[in-house]
């Protein structure tokens, strides 16, 4: 913990002071050591969200610490389960889910660590509608900081290469999170996250699923996952064209 407080947390907070989303995302992509990079990435993304929503400085520090430690319970999960390339069996998945409880117990029993950091480890897989684990707790039973880390955790996990699947484009994961495809998240936090992430695309050249290319010119405030695209002299409002999506960023 002294090393984490002296070296890791200041580096994360500094990296998100004047955040440029694209360079930060590239630097956080999991390559060789997913577990290590995921730990740092969730800390950085959570810190970024905390600043976007205006968390007080005291809560910002708690958030970043808890986010860095959110998966510490995986130290007690067998490595062959963590790195398994095929689908986990029901028994293996049940054991994997226990990393939340293990993490809570480890942090709670460590002198000097705040209880809310332990709650983040316990609750970062809970969902607003009670569909998560380990307890199926719904929105009013989940700490606000845990809700931030839940979004950061899913976002980085799905935008990173893993041993069992390739990464998905970040804007596609943002869209799926916003539409509820990937589970139920806090709507206020998710709206801020989606708007900020999609705003980073303004000015980018993209290709669309219908074969056209264009530039992102405007993020729709009521449907930020589906922006306005300019293709030659034509404007394409993706919020009104549900069958068309962005396919990739060009360049």
C-alpha positions in Angstrom: 0.0 0.0 0.0 2.8 2.6 0.7 4.1 1.9 -2.8 0.7 2.2 -4.4 0.0 5.5 -2.6 3.4 6.9 -3.4 3.8 5.8 -7.0 0.7 4.4 -8.6 -2.1 6.7 -7.5 -0.3 10.0 -8.2 0.6 8.7 -11.7 -3.0 7.9 -12.4 -4.3 11.2 -11.1 -1.7 13.1 -13.1 -2.5 11.2 -16.3 -6.1 12.3 -16.1 -5.5 15.9 -15.2 -5.7 17.2 -18.8 -7.2 14.1 -20.4 -6.9 13.5 -24.1 -9.1 10.5 -24.6 -7.6 8.8 -27.6 -3.9 8.8 -26.4 -5.1 7.6 -23.0 -7.1 4.7 -24.4 -4.2 3.6 -26.6 -1.9 3.6 -23.6 -4.4 1.6 -21.5 -5.0 -1.2 -24.1 -4.3 -4.6 -22.5 -1.6 -6.4 -24.4 0.7 -8.9 -22.7 -0.4 -8.6 -19.1 -4.1 -8.0 -19.0 -4.5 -8.2 -15.2 -1.9 -5.5 -14.6 -3.0 -3.2 -17.3 -6.7 -3.7 -16.4 -5.9 -2.6 -12.8 -4.3 0.6 -13.9 -6.8 1.3 -16.6 -9.8 1.0 -14.4 -8.1 3.3 -11.9 -7.5 5.9 -14.7 -10.9 5.6 -16.4 -12.7 5.8 -13.0 -10.6 8.8 -12.1 -11.5 10.4 -15.4 -15.2 9.8 -14.8 -15.0 11.1 -11.3 -13.6 14.4 -12.6 -16.2 14.6 -15.3 -19.1 14.4 -12.8 -17.4 16.7 -10.3 -16.6 14.4 -7.4 -15.1 16.2 -4.4 -11.4 15.7 -4.0 -11.8 13.5 -1.0 -14.1 11.1 -2.9 -11.9 11.3 -5.9 -9.0 9.8 -3.9 -11.2 7.1 -2.5 -12.5 6.3 -6.0 -9.1 5.9 -7.5 -7.8 3.8 -4.7 -10.8 1.5 -4.7 -10.7 1.2 -8.5 -7.0 0.2 -8.5 -7.8 -2.5 -5.9 -11.2 -3.6 -7.4 -9.9 -7.0 -8.7 -7.5 -7.8 -5.9 -9.6 -10.8 -4.9 -8.5 -12.5 -8.2 -5.3 -13.2 -6.4 -7.2 -16.1 -4.7 -8.7 -17.4 -8.0 -6.7 -20.2 -9.7 -4.7 -19.0 -12.6 -6.0 -21.7 -14.9 -9.5 -20.2 -14.5 -8.4 -16.6 -15.0 -6.6 -17.5 -18.2 -8.9 -20.2 -19.6 -9.4 -19.7 -23.3 -12.8 -21.5 -23.5 -16.1 -20.8 -21.8 -16.0 -21.4 -18.0 -18.0 -24.2 -16.6 -20.8 -23.3 -14.1 -18.5 -24.4 -11.2 -15.6 -22.3 -12.6 -17.8 -19.3 -13.1 -19.1 -19.5 -9.5 -15.5 -19.6 -8.3 -14.6 -16.6 -10.5 -17.5 -14.6 -9.0 -16.1 -15.1 -5.5 -13.2 -12.7 -6.4 -15.5 -9.9 -5.3 -16.0 -11.3 -1.8 -12.3 -12.3 -1.5 -11.3 -8.7 -2.5 -13.7 -7.2 0.1 -12.3 -9.4 2.8 -8.7 -8.7 1.9 -9.2 -4.9 1.8 -11.4 -4.8 4.9 -8.7 -6.7 6.9 -5.9 -4.4 5.8 -5.1 -1.7 8.3 -5.5 1.9 6.9 -7.7 1.1 3.9 -11.1 2.8 3.8 -14.3 0.7 3.9 -15.6 2.2 0.7 -12.6 0.7 -1.2 -13.6 -2.6 0.1 -17.2 -1.9 -1.1 -15.9 -1.2 -4.6 -14.2 -4.6 -4.7 -17.4 -6.2 -3.5 -19.9 -4.4 -5.6 -18.3 -3.6 -9.0 -20.2 -6.5 -10.7 -23.6 -5.5 -9.2 -26.1 -3.8 -11.6 -28.8 -1.2 -11.2 -31.6 -3.7 -11.8 -30.3 -6.3 -9.4 -29.0 -8.7 -12.1 -25.3 -8.6 -11.0 -23.3 -10.5 -8.4 -22.4 -11.5 -5.7 -25.7 -10.5 -4.0 -27.9 -9.3 -6.8 -28.1 -5.9 -5.1 -30.1 -3.2 -6.9 -29.3 0.5 -7.3 -30.2 1.8 -3.8 -27.9 -0.8 -2.1 -24.8 -0.1 -4.2 -22.3 2.6 -3.3 -22.0 5.4 -5.8 -18.3 4.9 -6.3 -18.9 1.2 -7.0 -21.3 2.3 -9.9 -18.5 4.3 -11.5 -16.0 1.4 -11.3 -18.7 -0.9 -12.7 -18.7 1.2 -15.9 -15.0 1.5 -16.1 -14.5 -2.2 -15.6 -16.8 -3.3 -18.3 -15.6 -0.7 -20.7 -11.9 -1.5 -20.4 -12.5 -5.3 -20.4 -14.4 -5.3 -23.7 -12.1 -2.8 -25.4 -9.0 -5.0 -24.6 -7.7 -8.2 -26.3 -8.2 -11.2 -24.0 -7.0 -14.8 -24.3 -10.5 -15.9 -25.5 -11.6 -13.0 -27.7 -10.5 -9.9 -29.6 -11.1 -6.3 -28.5 -14.2 -4.4 -29.7 -14.0 -0.8 -30.9 -14.5 1.6 -28.0 -17.3 3.5 -29.6 -19.2 0.3 -30.2 -18.9 -0.7 -26.6 -20.0 2.8 -25.5 -23.1 2.4 -27.7 -23.9 -1.1 -26.3 -23.5 0.1 -22.8 -25.7 3.2 -23.4 -28.5 1.1 -25.0 -28.4 -1.4 -22.1 -27.1 -4.4 -24.2 -24.3 -5.0 -21.7 -26.3 -4.6 -18.5 -27.9 -2.0 -16.4 -25.7 0.9 -15.2 -26.4 4.1 -13.4 -28.0 6.3 -16.0 -26.6 9.6 -14.9 -23.0 8.4 -14.8 -23.4 6.5 -18.0 -24.8 9.6 -19.8 -21.9 11.7 -18.8 -19.4 9.0 -19.8 -21.1 8.4 -23.1 -21.2 12.1 -24.0 -17.6 12.7 -23.1 -16.3 9.6 -24.9 -18.3 10.3 -28.0 -17.3 14.0 -28.0 -13.7 12.8 -28.4 -14.7 11.5 -31.9 -15.8 14.9 -33.3 -13.7 15.6 -36.4 -12.8 12.0 -36.9 -13.2 10.2 -40.2 -15.3 7.1 -39.9 -16.6 4.4 -42.1 -20.2 3.3 -41.8 -21.8 -0.2 -42.0 -23.6 0.8 -45.3 -20.2 1.4 -47.0 -20.1 5.2 -46.8 -17.5 7.3 -45.1 -17.8 10.6 -43.4 -16.7 12.9 -40.5 -18.3 13.0 -37.1 -19.6 16.6 -36.8 -22.0 16.6 -33.9 -22.9 14.5 -30.8 -26.7 14.3 -30.2 -27.2 15.3 -26.6 -30.3 13.0 -26.2 -28.7 10.0 -28.0 -24.9 10.6 -27.7 -24.1 7.1 -28.9 -25.4 7.8 -32.4 -23.8 11.0 -33.7 -24.4 13.2 -36.8 -22.1 12.3 -39.7 -21.2 14.4 -42.7 -20.6 12.4 -45.9 -19.7 14.7 -48.8 -22.6 17.2 -48.9 -25.0 14.8 -47.1 -25.7 14.7 -43.3 -26.5 11.4 -41.8 -28.2 11.4 -38.4 -27.5 8.0 -37.0 -30.1 8.5 -34.3 -32.7 8.4 -37.1 -31.0 5.7 -39.1 -31.0 2.7 -36.6 -29.9 0.2 -39.2 -26.6 2.2 -39.8 -23.7 2.2 -37.4 -20.1 3.4 -37.3 -17.9 0.6 -38.3 -14.4 1.9 -37.7 -12.3 5.1 -37.3 -10.2 5.8 -40.4 -6.6 6.6 -39.7 
